């Protein structure tokens, strides 16, 4: 019995020593706060410096790489092709989505949306009003431009209008979905007023 007790004591001492060695190795890279957070299921986000921290930065980096790769891949045309047979260069129309814009939101009724939008790179934001009959509400707006698509959230006191607009045409047109505070929602169409 004494041998069994002393054998268990030696095993416990060795196990404790092994734990101390393992914890001392990990202590260099992990703090006590990180252990506590991990035990609660809280995970601190890890940012790899080799990659962009958010989707907008990633998109900008991708576009910059795309532009630089297309510039370096341009080759001289073969000598036997005449200049007259070259395809015409078509410039893509960049939508002008800023300043004062007017839209009509059409579902079961018609609402007039007046916005003053500001543009910062691919982000637009601003304020305005939405009017129906004699009722007018103040709204704020924020959205993103992705190519020829404008995705814009227009927020009033009790309603969010999620607009998806094709900005390649003049006047601009698209669709929207409205969401109310009472969890109801409905679709509709949107078109720009006063554009040539």
C-alpha positions as CSV (number, residue, x, y, z in Angstrom):
1,X,0.0,0.0,0.0
2,X,2.9,2.4,0.8
3,X,4.5,1.6,-2.5
4,X,1.2,2.4,-4.3
5,X,0.9,5.8,-2.5
6,X,4.5,6.7,-3.2
7,X,4.1,5.7,-6.8
8,X,1.0,7.9,-7.1
9,X,2.8,10.8,-5.4
10,X,5.7,10.6,-7.9
11,X,3.3,10.4,-10.8
12,X,1.4,13.5,-9.5
13,X,4.7,15.4,-9.2
14,X,5.8,14.5,-12.7
15,X,2.4,15.5,-14.1
16,X,2.6,18.9,-12.3
17,X,6.1,19.4,-13.6
18,X,5.0,18.6,-17.2
19,X,2.1,21.2,-16.8
20,X,4.5,23.8,-15.6
21,X,6.8,23.2,-18.5
22,X,4.0,23.4,-21.0
23,X,2.5,26.5,-19.5
24,X,5.9,28.2,-19.4
25,X,6.3,27.5,-23.1
26,X,2.9,28.9,-23.9
27,X,3.3,31.9,-21.6
28,X,5.7,33.5,-24.0
29,X,3.0,33.8,-26.7
30,X,-0.3,33.8,-24.8
31,X,-1.4,36.1,-22.0
32,X,-3.7,35.2,-19.1
33,X,-6.4,37.5,-20.6
34,X,-6.3,35.5,-23.8
35,X,-6.7,32.3,-21.9
36,X,-9.7,33.7,-20.0
37,X,-11.3,35.0,-23.3
38,X,-10.8,31.7,-25.0
39,X,-12.4,29.9,-22.0
40,X,-15.5,32.1,-22.4
41,X,-15.7,31.4,-26.1
42,X,-14.6,34.9,-27.0
43,X,-12.2,34.9,-29.9
44,X,-10.1,37.9,-30.7
45,X,-10.0,38.5,-34.5
46,X,-6.6,37.8,-36.1
47,X,-5.5,40.2,-38.8
48,X,-2.9,38.9,-41.2
49,X,-0.8,41.9,-42.4
50,X,-0.5,40.3,-45.8
51,X,-4.2,40.7,-46.5
52,X,-6.5,43.8,-46.3
53,X,-8.4,44.2,-43.1
54,X,-11.9,44.9,-44.6
55,X,-13.8,44.2,-47.9
56,X,-13.4,47.8,-49.2
57,X,-9.6,47.7,-48.9
58,X,-9.6,44.3,-50.5
59,X,-11.6,45.6,-53.4
60,X,-9.3,48.5,-53.9
61,X,-6.2,46.3,-53.8
62,X,-7.8,43.9,-56.3
63,X,-8.7,46.7,-58.7
64,X,-5.2,48.1,-58.5
65,X,-3.7,44.7,-59.2
66,X,-6.1,44.2,-62.1
67,X,-5.2,47.6,-63.6
68,X,-1.5,47.0,-63.3
69,X,-1.7,43.4,-64.8
70,X,-3.8,44.6,-67.8
71,X,-1.2,47.4,-68.4
72,X,1.7,45.0,-68.4
73,X,-0.1,42.4,-70.6
74,X,-0.7,44.8,-73.5
75,X,1.2,43.6,-76.5
76,X,2.1,45.2,-79.7
77,X,-0.2,44.1,-82.6
78,X,1.3,41.9,-85.2
79,X,2.7,43.8,-88.2
80,X,0.4,42.2,-90.8
81,X,-2.8,43.7,-89.2
82,X,-3.7,47.1,-90.6
83,X,-4.7,50.0,-88.4
84,X,-8.1,50.1,-90.1
85,X,-9.1,46.7,-88.8
86,X,-8.5,47.5,-85.2
87,X,-11.6,47.4,-83.0
88,X,-12.9,50.8,-81.9
89,X,-12.2,51.8,-78.4
90,X,-15.4,52.2,-76.4
91,X,-15.1,54.3,-73.3
92,X,-17.2,53.1,-70.3
93,X,-19.5,55.8,-69.0
94,X,-18.7,56.4,-65.3
95,X,-22.0,57.2,-63.5
96,X,-22.2,60.6,-61.9
97,X,-23.8,59.8,-58.6
98,X,-23.5,62.8,-56.5
99,X,-25.3,66.1,-56.0
100,X,-29.0,66.7,-56.0
101,X,-31.0,63.7,-57.3
102,X,-34.8,63.0,-57.6
103,X,-36.4,59.5,-57.7
104,X,-39.8,58.1,-57.7
105,X,-40.5,55.1,-55.5
106,X,-43.5,53.2,-57.0
107,X,-45.3,50.4,-55.1
108,X,-49.0,50.5,-54.4
109,X,-48.5,54.3,-54.1
110,X,-45.9,56.7,-55.5
111,X,-43.4,58.5,-53.3
112,X,-41.0,61.2,-54.3
113,X,-37.4,60.9,-53.0
114,X,-35.3,64.0,-53.0
115,X,-31.6,63.4,-52.1
116,X,-28.4,65.3,-51.8
117,X,-25.6,62.8,-52.2
118,X,-21.9,63.0,-51.6
119,X,-19.4,60.6,-53.1
120,X,-16.2,59.3,-51.5
121,X,-14.5,56.8,-53.8
122,X,-17.1,54.0,-54.1
123,X,-19.2,55.1,-51.2
124,X,-22.1,57.6,-51.4
125,X,-23.9,59.2,-48.4
126,X,-26.3,62.0,-47.9
127,X,-29.7,63.2,-46.8
128,X,-33.0,64.4,-48.1
129,X,-36.8,63.8,-47.9
130,X,-39.3,61.3,-49.0
131,X,-42.8,62.7,-49.7
132,X,-46.2,61.0,-50.2
133,X,-49.3,63.1,-50.8
134,X,-48.9,65.9,-48.2
135,X,-46.6,64.0,-45.8
136,X,-42.8,64.6,-45.9
137,X,-40.2,62.8,-43.8
138,X,-36.5,63.5,-43.4
139,X,-34.2,60.7,-44.6
140,X,-30.5,59.8,-44.6
141,X,-28.8,57.7,-47.1
142,X,-25.7,55.5,-47.4
143,X,-24.6,53.1,-50.1
144,X,-21.9,51.6,-52.4
145,X,-21.2,51.9,-56.1
146,X,-20.1,48.6,-57.7
147,X,-19.4,49.1,-61.3
148,X,-22.7,50.4,-62.8
149,X,-24.8,49.3,-59.8
150,X,-25.7,51.6,-56.9
151,X,-26.9,49.9,-53.7
152,X,-28.4,52.6,-51.5
153,X,-30.1,52.4,-48.1
154,X,-32.5,55.3,-47.5
155,X,-33.6,55.5,-43.9
156,X,-36.5,57.4,-42.5
157,X,-37.9,57.3,-39.0
158,X,-39.7,54.0,-39.3
159,X,-38.8,52.6,-42.7
160,X,-35.6,51.5,-44.6
161,X,-35.8,51.6,-48.4
162,X,-33.1,49.3,-49.9
163,X,-32.6,50.5,-53.4
164,X,-30.7,48.6,-56.2
165,X,-30.2,51.0,-59.1
166,X,-28.7,50.4,-62.5
167,X,-26.7,53.6,-63.0
168,X,-25.5,52.8,-66.6
169,X,-28.7,54.3,-68.1
170,X,-30.1,57.8,-68.0
171,X,-32.5,58.1,-66.3
172,X,-31.4,55.5,-63.7
173,X,-33.9,52.7,-62.9
174,X,-34.0,49.8,-60.5
175,X,-35.9,48.1,-57.7
176,X,-36.3,48.5,-54.0
177,X,-37.5,46.7,-50.9
178,X,-39.0,48.6,-48.1
179,X,-38.8,47.4,-44.5
180,X,-40.9,48.8,-41.6
181,X,-40.2,48.8,-37.9
182,X,-43.2,46.4,-37.4
183,X,-41.3,43.8,-39.5
184,X,-43.5,44.2,-42.6
185,X,-41.8,44.6,-46.0
186,X,-42.8,45.1,-49.7
187,X,-41.1,45.5,-53.1
188,X,-41.3,48.3,-55.6
189,X,-39.6,50.0,-58.5
190,X,-37.5,53.1,-58.5
191,X,-36.7,55.5,-61.4
192,X,-34.9,58.8,-61.6
193,X,-36.7,62.0,-62.4
194,X,-35.4,65.0,-64.3
195,X,-32.4,63.2,-66.0
196,X,-31.8,63.6,-69.7
